[in-house]
Every structure is written in structure tokens, then in C-alpha cells.
Amino acid sequence: MERPSVRPGSAPAEQDALNNTMNQIKKLVTDLEDNANKINSIVNVIRDVAKHTNLLALNAAIEAARAGDAGRGFAVVADEVRALASRTTSATSDIALMVKAISDETGNAVKGVEKAERESLLETAQLLAAQEAARLETRFAGLKATLYGLKHFIESLKNARQGPERQAINTVMAAYLRADRDVLAYSCCIEPGALDGRDAEFANTPGHDASGRFIPYWNRGQGSVGLEPLADYDSAGLNDWYELPRRTGQDVMMEPYDYRVNGRTVRMTSLMVVLKFSERFAGTLGADFSLDALQQDLSQRKPLGVGFLALLSNAASYVTHPDAARLGKSADDLSAEARQAVKSGKPYVYLEGNDRVRLFAPVATGVERMPWSLMIGFSLAAALEAQ
């Protein structure tokens, strides 16, 4: 997954300084263009004067010819006036060419400054997106570290034939959940008889169903930390969080889905980690987090003062978006190239029309083959105006 390098906190200060410099350059160039236009106006006046002077000289020459010898001196003056008018016309033409050259150059300079402003704005947006993506990655990395700590604890005891006690695992899971208020739940789902061969002894005890399988679901669905058995782990169509890791033997970052927690349906996603005993699939560990808080956080952000943030899953569906109606839906409003960049974990930028920018920064979720992506959207004209 590609990622531009980022120096946290550097973008705002550097961008302010760059904006000031760009504004000063733009003002100088614009002032030069205004002055060139004023000179051009004066040249036009001089050209008109030269034109009328030529007419007067022509009339004077005609009158001198009529007067004969008596008008000879007047004819000389008329010739001098005509020569002066000719030189004036030539000079004004030269000045006009110079002014046009200056005007063309200043016009190109203005376009160059505006292009530099746009490029600078896009670079700033890329930095902001990368910084926000890094913040999310830190969150996902913390979840993975916690799950792998629990994974190694269980696997090492089991593989050393020291059969981990169910209560010990429950104690660790509950402690993890109490320590991280951003996590909705931690789960463990072990294959039948795989943990200690004592499933029958635990049938219908706390955190178990009638099967006696070890399926604790520590959650804060009611606000406080509580334990209940996992539901739907063997229900086709409802158990992708278990079936996908079991079938592939690999960790999975789930697409957002609905799950009932303490009788309440919650929109969530889960990082699922595979448990293996003696190199064979033995079950899963999972960390669930509600997407409500993430939606509230990201949907209220306004990058560059005028933009918005949206988080997309690996399948290019909206995890968060300022328009709540888009949540959970495929991002069909984006280009096919943008959706492919999301799925492959690559940075991407494109324009909708000539103004609407859509910029994507990949987000590592803890499962390398399943990156997400953070999108910044904004109007180029509005962002430039807001600087």
C-alpha cells in the first residue's frame, strides 16, 4: 500500500507561509498587468493624436500648394509636422508591441501563479488526508496489537499442552475492554471441543450457549461491560465474521455490518484474527467497534475550511459520509478508477468537472490485503477563495 511521507503538524504553518508568498506574487503580477493596461490606453490616445496630426499636415500641404510661392514656408512646416506624426506613429507602434508583450507575459504569469496555487492546494489536501489516515491507522494498529497479544496467550498455552482456563481468557478479555472505551466488544469463538474438550460441562453457563462452545462476547452494549454468548456464529449469511476467517485461514477486516448487541442493532465493523492450534484452524478472536462515533467525528470535519471527509471500505462502500443516506452504500458516484484505487490501497486524485476535487489516501486496517481509504472532497474554487 502506497503512502506519501508526512511530517505531522507541518502542513498548516507551511501552507500559511506559502499562501502569503503566493498572494504577494499574485498581487505584484496583477498590478503589473493593470499598469500595462494603463500604458496601452495612453498609447491609444497618442496614436489617435498622431492620426489627427497626419490629417492636419495633409491639409496644410494642400493649402500650401494652392498658395504657390507664398505658401512655401508653410509647406516646409507641414512636412516637418507630417514627419513628426510619422515618427510618433512608429514609436507608438513599438510601444504597443512592447505593452502587448508585457501583457502576454503578465497574463502567463498570472496563469502560472494560479496553477501553482492549485498545485499547492492539492499538496496541502494530500498532507491533510495522509495525516487523518495515519490517525485511523494508529487506531487499527492498536486493535491488532491487542488481539495478537490475546492470540499468542491462548495459542502458546494450548500448544504447550497447558490448556488455558476459560475464566483466565475471560478475565483478560474483560480487562482489555475496560481499558479501551473506543472498542464496543471483544469476541472469541472456538471450534467445538478445540479448547479443552470440556464443552459439555459449560453448556448454558455465562458466556456459553447450549453447545458449551467457548464463545464469549464481552461488550458494552448497555454502557457497562458485560458478557453474553456470541449469536449467529453458525447461521449462514449472518456469520461472515466467523466463516470468512475459517474458510480462508486468514485475518479479515470486515465490511460494515449490523449485529445485535444486548437486544440493540448496532452498525459496526470487526477486525477478526485467526486462532490456530497445532497449525490447524481453531477459531477466531475479534474486536468490534461501532461506526456511529466515527461517523460523527469525520462527518463534521471541514478540511481546507470548505471540504468534507468520507471513509470507504475495501469494497468501496461508504463507512462514513456527511450525507447519512450514503452510509453502507457502494460509492457508485465515484469514478471506476477511484474505486479501483480504494480497493488496491493506492493514493488517487481526480477532478469531477473542472472544480470538484476527490482525493484518496489509503488506510491500513491491520489486514494488508484489505486496506480502506479516506477521501477528501472539496470545490477547488471555494478552497482557493477561502485561503
Phi and psi in degrees as a GROMACS rama.xvg file:
@    title "Ramachandran Plot"
@    xaxis  label "Phi"
@    yaxis  label "Psi"
@TYPE xy
-85.622  145.726  GLU-2
-151.292  126.072  ARG-3
-69.2376  147.821  PRO-4
-69.4898  145.708  SER-5
-136.092  135.804  VAL-6
-105.859  105.68  ARG-7
-54.1636  135.575  PRO-8
82.2458  -2.96651  GLY-9
-84.5626  -26.6788  SER-10
-61.8207  -50.4669  ALA-11
-60.5315  -48.6791  PRO-12
-65.3831  -45.857  ALA-13
-64.0669  -37.7019  GLU-14
-68.3968  -38.5997  GLN-15
-60.6775  -45.2958  ASP-16
-63.9393  -42.0279  ALA-17
-65.9569  -39.2662  LEU-18
-61.8465  -42.6309  ASN-19
-61.2315  -44.9693  ASN-20
-63.0146  -45.5305  THR-21
-62.9109  -39.5813  MET-22
-65.5948  -38.8492  ASN-23
-64.9032  -44.9523  GLN-24
-62.4311  -43.5918  ILE-25
-62.7645  -39.0107  LYS-26
-65.4717  -43.075  LYS-27
-61.2513  -45.5659  LEU-28
-66.537  -40.2798  VAL-29
-65.5878  -41.2154  THR-30
-61.7885  -40.8084  ASP-31
-62.5973  -40.1121  LEU-32
-65.0736  -40.6505  GLU-33
-62.0141  -43.9372  ASP-34
-63.7499  -39.2541  ASN-35
-62.061  -38.3997  ALA-36
-66.2696  -37.8814  ASN-37
-65.2873  -43.9855  LYS-38
-60.3091  -40.3124  ILE-39
-62.7339  -35.7747  ASN-40
-64.9679  -41.618  SER-41
-64.5668  -40.9356  ILE-42
-58.5307  -41.0699  VAL-43
-62.7109  -38.378  ASN-44
-64.6093  -46.0516  VAL-45
-61.3646  -40.0787  ILE-46
-62.0746  -40.2086  ARG-47
-64.9638  -40.5541  ASP-48
-62.2905  -44.2379  VAL-49
-61.5971  -38.2497  ALA-50
-62.512  -46.1164  LYS-51
-68.943  -33.3997  HIS-52
-63.8676  -40.6732  THR-53
-59.7722  -40.972  ASN-54
-64.9556  -41.3336  LEU-55
-64.8018  -41.713  LEU-56
-62.6985  -39.1412  ALA-57
-64.6324  -43.5377  LEU-58
-63.4435  -39.9064  ASN-59
-64.2009  -39.856  ALA-60
-64.2696  -39.1134  ALA-61
-63.9809  -44.53  ILE-62
-66.0204  -37.7986  GLU-63
-63.6111  -39.2903  ALA-64
-64.17  -37.0543  ALA-65
-68.0106  -34.1209  ARG-66
-78.4646  -12.032  ALA-67
69.5171  -138.942  GLY-68
-62.1151  -30.9035  ASP-69
-67.4116  -24.0441  ALA-70
-101.9  11.8502  GLY-71
-61.5422  -41.998  ARG-72
-65.6039  -38.0197  GLY-73
-64.6213  -34.3029  PHE-74
-65.6543  -38.7545  ALA-75
-61.3557  -43.7391  VAL-76
-63.1439  -40.8344  VAL-77
-61.7887  -40.1805  ALA-78
-62.3682  -41.9762  ASP-79
-64.2628  -41.4314  GLU-80
-64.1013  -41.7128  VAL-81
-64.9231  -39.8645  ARG-82
-64.5415  -40.5549  ALA-83
-63.9769  -42.0111  LEU-84
-63.0373  -38.6043  ALA-85
-64.562  -44.3984  SER-86
-65.0582  -37.9349  ARG-87
-62.7054  -43.467  THR-88
-61.5347  -43.1991  THR-89
-63.529  -42.6797  SER-90
-65.504  -43.2483  ALA-91
-64.9754  -33.6329  THR-92
-64.3922  -42.0844  SER-93
-63.1821  -44.0359  ASP-94
-63.4322  -41.1066  ILE-95
-60.4982  -41.1047  ALA-96
-64.2367  -40.6174  LEU-97
-64.9131  -44.2073  MET-98
-63.3161  -40.0636  VAL-99
-62.748  -41.0758  LYS-100
-62.6165  -43.3513  ALA-101
-63.0644  -43.542  ILE-102
-61.8256  -43.1009  SER-103
-63.1126  -43.0251  ASP-104
-65.9629  -42.4136  GLU-105
-67.3108  -36.3572  THR-106
-61.9582  -43.4539  GLY-107
-65.0254  -36.7715  ASN-108
-65.4072  -42.1272  ALA-109
-60.8684  -44.6195  VAL-110
-62.0262  -39.1029  LYS-111
-63.6736  -41.876  GLY-112
-65.0643  -43.6357  VAL-113
-63.0094  -38.8385  GLU-114
-64.3418  -42.4973  LYS-115
-63.4809  -37.3436  ALA-116
-62.223  -44.6639  GLU-117
-63.7999  -43.5655  ARG-118
-64.4545  -40.3118  GLU-119
-63.7971  -39.6598  SER-120
-64.0948  -41.7594  LEU-121
-66.2392  -38.6227  LEU-122
-63.6913  -40.8481  GLU-123
-63.5582  -43.1585  THR-124
-62.2864  -38.8072  ALA-125
-63.9228  -40.9047  GLN-126
-64.1753  -44.1623  LEU-127
-62.4272  -42.4271  LEU-128
-64.3948  -42.6329  ALA-129
-64.5782  -39.575  ALA-130
-65.3814  -43.1872  GLN-131
-67.2912  -38.8372  GLU-132
-63.2203  -40.0155  ALA-133
-63.6574  -35.4267  ALA-134
-64.2175  -41.8962  ARG-135
-67.8645  -39.1185  LEU-136
-61.8361  -38.1901  GLU-137
-59.7335  -39.2071  THR-138
-64.5366  -47.1926  ARG-139
-65.1278  -38.4106  PHE-140
-63.4289  -37.608  ALA-141
-63.9167  -40.7001  GLY-142
-63.3054  -44.2287  LEU-143
-64.0996  -41.3  LYS-144
-61.8324  -41.0832  ALA-145
-64.3956  -46.9387  THR-146
-64.1228  -39.7342  LEU-147
-70.6877  -29.509  TYR-148
-63.1829  -44.4322  GLY-149
-68.7608  -38.5142  LEU-150
-58.7721  -49.1256  LYS-151
-66.5975  -33.7664  HIS-152
-61.883  -49.2182  PHE-153
-70.3865  -47.0146  ILE-154
-65.5377  -39.9004  GLU-155
-66.2662  -41.0843  SER-156
-67.4411  -42.0492  LEU-157
-66.2534  -46.4779  LYS-158
-69.1621  -21.5822  ASN-159
-88.3665  6.87026  ALA-160
59.6389  36.5492  ARG-161
-109.997  23.9285  GLN-162
15.7443  99.0424  GLY-163
-59.2988  135.878  PRO-164
-71.6052  138.041  GLU-165
-59.9185  -40.5872  ARG-166
-64.6712  -35.5921  GLN-167
-64.8441  -41.7164  ALA-168
-64.5931  -42.8521  ILE-169
-60.9402  -39.662  ASN-170
-62.5996  -43.7771  THR-171
-66.2861  -43.5399  VAL-172
-62.2077  -43.4864  MET-173
-63.8958  -39.3338  ALA-174
-65.0192  -42.1107  ALA-175
-59.1406  -44.0984  TYR-176
-66.594  -40.9971  LEU-177
-65.3437  -28.8446  ARG-178
-80.2901  -17.0725  ALA-179
-129.827  98.0432  ASP-180
-73.5057  -12.7543  ARG-181
-79.3453  -15.0642  ASP-182
-89.8183  133.685  VAL-183
-79.0422  -39.2109  LEU-184
-163.127  155.542  ALA-185
-119.894  138.679  TYR-186
-128.247  156.558  SER-187
-142.925  127.453  CYS-188
-131.685  108.536  CYS-189
-101.95  140.854  ILE-190
-57.8145  151.791  GLU-191
-52.3656  126.339  PRO-192
69.5349  1.87971  GLY-193
-78.2979  -25.0605  ALA-194
-78.6968  -57.6797  LEU-195
-142.472  4.4347  ASP-196
69.0093  19.0526  GLY-197
-120.478  27.0453  ARG-198
-54.1595  -42.8984  ASP-199
-59.2833  -33.0722  ALA-200
-67.5055  -23.8816  GLU-201
-106.456  9.85978  PHE-202
-56.3121  128.257  ALA-203
62.4483  18.6566  ASN-204
-87.5731  166.95  THR-205
-51.9736  128.822  PRO-206
82.343  7.74705  GLY-207
-131.268  153.617  HIS-208
-104.563  -163.365  ASP-209
-65.0714  -20.5852  ALA-210
-74.957  -22.8176  SER-211
78.5537  0.00987006  GLY-212
-60.5855  151.344  ARG-213
-81.4447  102.183  PHE-214
-136.613  49.4024  ILE-215
-67.8836  140.059  PRO-216
-128.339  93.5858  TYR-217
-84.0115  121.677  TRP-218
-146.47  166.035  ASN-219
-119.505  43.7979  ARG-220
-60.3543  -28.5404  GLY-221
-103.989  13.8609  GLN-222
101.754  -42.4122  GLY-223
-103.19  160.15  SER-224
-72.5778  127.146  VAL-225
-142.66  167.911  GLY-226
-119.784  136.368  LEU-227
-149.409  160.461  GLU-228
-76.2099  149.203  PRO-229
-61.2371  147.6  LEU-230
-115.172  153.527  ALA-231
64.8423  16.0844  ASP-232
-67.1209  -19.0232  TYR-233
-117.628  20.4822  ASP-234
-101.988  110.541  SER-235
-56.8709  134.868  ALA-236
91.16  -19.3305  GLY-237
-115.452  -5.50691  LEU-238
-117.352  31.3648  ASN-239
-57.8362  -32.6881  ASP-240
-61.4627  -22.718  TRP-241
-104.918  -41.288  TYR-242
-68.0057  -39.2264  GLU-243
-63.4447  -49.1532  LEU-244
-63.4007  -36.9637  PRO-245
-65.3939  -42.978  ARG-246
-72.5789  -38.3252  ARG-247
-92.9895  -21.1535  THR-248
70.3141  19.0349  GLY-249
-128.552  156.271  GLN-250
-62.7615  153.456  ASP-251
-138.604  135.696  VAL-252
-100.525  114.04  MET-253
-74.1603  144.972  MET-254
-65.5142  148.398  GLU-255
-52.7621  140.403  PRO-256
-151.157  168.149  TYR-257
-100.39  138.73  ASP-258
-145.262  141.657  TYR-259
-87.0701  124.648  ARG-260
-122.692  115.957  VAL-261
50.9952  44.1123  ASN-262
80.8774  1.8843  GLY-263
-118.031  133.302  ARG-264
-79.912  126.127  THR-265
-122.569  133.777  VAL-266
-82.2209  121.632  ARG-267
-146.875  175.004  MET-268
-136.372  162.713  THR-269
-139.575  139.924  SER-270
-98.3938  115.159  LEU-271
-108.769  129.412  MET-272
-116.035  138.143  VAL-273
-82.6023  134.071  VAL-274
-99.2049  137.133  LEU-275
-132.679  132.582  LYS-276
-112.752  121.536  PHE-277
53.8721  44.7715  SER-278
67.0092  11.5186  GLU-279
-113.185  145.526  ARG-280
-58.3434  129.097  PHE-281
-123.184  -12.4356  ALA-282
152.88  -164.043  GLY-283
-136.642  155.341  THR-284
-119.389  142.525  LEU-285
-141.034  149.974  GLY-286
-119.835  121.157  ALA-287
-104.866  141.178  ASP-288
-139.663  138.271  PHE-289
-68.0164  142.84  SER-290
-89.9615  -4.01228  LEU-291
-62.0797  -46.9049  ASP-292
-66.0316  -38.2537  ALA-293
-65.5308  -40.642  LEU-294
-62.8149  -44.2904  GLN-295
-63.7543  -39.6161  GLN-296
-68.1537  -57.3561  ASP-297
-71.6418  -34.4928  LEU-298
-69.7315  -17.9728  SER-299
-92.8395  -7.68057  GLN-300
-75.173  144.877  ARG-301
-129.786  80.8584  LYS-302
-59.7738  140.381  PRO-303
63.7239  11.3049  LEU-304
82.9961  -13.7782  GLY-305
-134.77  -5.61604  VAL-306
-96.7317  -166.859  GLY-307
-147.468  161.537  PHE-308
-115.12  145.453  LEU-309
-144.674  138.935  ALA-310
-105.022  132.714  LEU-311
-117.992  141.289  LEU-312
-77.5452  175.724  SER-313
-63.3773  -26.913  ASN-314
-85.3068  9.4546  ALA-315
62.6368  43.5152  ALA-316
-110.78  151.808  SER-317
-77.3594  118.464  TYR-318
-85.478  -42.1755  VAL-319
-135.105  154.07  THR-320
-168.569  143.629  HIS-321
-58.0141  -30.0233  PRO-322
-91.5777  102.122  ASP-323
-59.481  -22.574  ALA-324
-65.7483  -18.5708  ALA-325
-87.357  -12.4371  ARG-326
-59.4434  132.231  LEU-327
79.5507  -2.48212  GLY-328
-99.9586  152.643  LYS-329
-64.0712  141.625  SER-330
-81.5416  61.775  ALA-331
-71.5492  -12.0643  ASP-332
-75.8525  -11.4325  ASP-333
-94.1052  161.204  LEU-334
-68.9276  157.389  SER-335
-60.7977  -36.3814  ALA-336
-65.7801  -38.4591  GLU-337
-66.1873  -43.4294  ALA-338
-63.9217  -37.2174  ARG-339
-66.6242  -38.123  GLN-340
-63.3777  -38.247  ALA-341
-61.2779  -48.3327  VAL-342
-66.313  -32.4318  LYS-343
-93.5287  -2.12464  SER-344
70.4346  42.0494  GLY-345
-117.626  145.728  LYS-346
-64.4959  149.144  PRO-347
-157.281  144.773  TYR-348
-138.235  135.233  VAL-349
-151.367  161.122  TYR-350
-106.008  133.722  LEU-351
-94.8374  113.919  GLU-352
70.8844  -140.332  GLY-353
-110.664  6.16377  ASN-354
-133.332  -38.9629  ASP-355
-83.7896  115.174  ARG-356
-91.7009  137.249  VAL-357
-127.287  115.26  ARG-358
-122.675  133.737  LEU-359
-122.149  133.947  PHE-360
-122.271  126.137  ALA-361
-66.3402  148.87  PRO-362
-124.76  116.448  VAL-363
-72.841  127.13  ALA-364
-98.837  -6.21536  THR-365
104.985  -13.1605  GLY-366
-121.087  108.313  VAL-367
-55.9164  -38.3993  GLU-368
-82.2545  0.728955  ARG-369
-130.032  59.0709  MET-370
-71.06  154.898  PRO-371
-105.479  -175.639  TRP-372
-147.53  140.36  SER-373
-103.63  128.457  LEU-374
-109.084  134.464  MET-375
-108.196  126.949  ILE-376
-120.404  138.295  GLY-377
-163.556  159.897  PHE-378
-84.7002  125.995  SER-379
-61.7907  -44.3877  LEU-380
-64.1239  -43.3716  ALA-381
-66.5361  -38.2949  ALA-382
-67.2057  -40.1823  ALA-383
-65.3805  -39.0982  LEU-384
-66.3291  -32.9986  GLU-385
-77.6668  -12.1967  ALA-386
